[in-house]
């Protein structure tokens, strides 16, 4: 199973568009993600047995009343899917009035 499918399956119940890297649709609330790193987490007999992934999930919305709740739902869904949260940062965009949260996770 691909890491993209794992992420999309985990976030699908939230009912907002979820896309790798970029979203170009009409919704003003959506989630994007990208892989910021990948490596071997476990090697045995000169073969990679487990792969580790560093993932950034970005929550985007123009609706300030949705922002905090949606971010919490994203964190909860990914943690339940086996991701470990590493960091998060608010990146509000003044010029577009978009609330943006970047969440970084680790997954093996």
N, C-alpha and C positions, 0 to 999 in steps of 0.2 A: 504494500500500500504506500502511496506517495505521501510526503509530508503535506503537500497542498490539499490532498483529499482529506487528510486527518483534520487540518485546520478548518476547511470548509464544512465538513460534517459536524464538527464541534460548534461552529457558529451559526449554522443553518437555522436552528430553532429561534434565533433572535429576530428573524423576519426582516432583516435589512440586507441590501446587496453586499456580498462579500466577494472580493476579486483579488487575485494576485497582482501586485505591483501598481496597477492603475485602474481607476473606474471612470468611465466616460458617459455614464447614464444620466438620467434626469433627477434621481433622488437627491435631496439635500442632506440626507443622513445615510452614510455607508461606511464600510470597513474595507481597508486594503491591507495587504501583508506582503512581506518579502523575506527571503532567506538572506541573512547577513553573514552566515558562516556555516560550514559543514565539515565534519571530520570523523575520524574513527574514535569510537568510544570504547570498543573492546576488540582486541585482536587475539586470535588463537590459531595455531598451526599456520602461521603466515597468511591468514585470511581475516578480513574485517568481518566480525560477527555482529557488531552493533554500530550504528551511525548516530552521531550527535548533531543536532541542528540548533542554530541560533536564529531566532525568528523575530522580526519586528511586526507588530500589529498596529495599524493606525486607525483610530476612530475619528470620523469627520462628521460634523453636524453644524447647521446654522441655528438649531433649536437649543438654546441654553438650558431649557427645562428637561431635555432628554439626556444631556451630556453626561452628568455624573452617574445616573442610573445605568445608562448603556455601557459606560466604561466598567462599572461593577459587574454587569452581566457578562461582558467579554472576559474579564479576569476569571470569574467563577467558571464559565464554560470551558475555558482552556485548562485551568487547574484540574477540573474534573476529568478532562481528557488526558491527563498525565503530563502536562507542561509545568515547568517550574518558572515562576516569575523572577526576573532579574532586576528590572528597573522600569521606571515610567517617568514621563515628563509631559507637562502641559505646553502646548505650542500654539496658542491662540493667534489667529491671523487677523490683525487690525484692518488691513486693506480689503479683505473679503468678508469680514465678520464671521469667520468659520472657527468653531471650537475644534481643536485637534489634540488628541492624546496619542503619544507614541509609547507603546508598551513592548518591552523586550522580554522574550521567553527563551528557555532552553528545553530541548526535548531529546530523549534518547529512545 
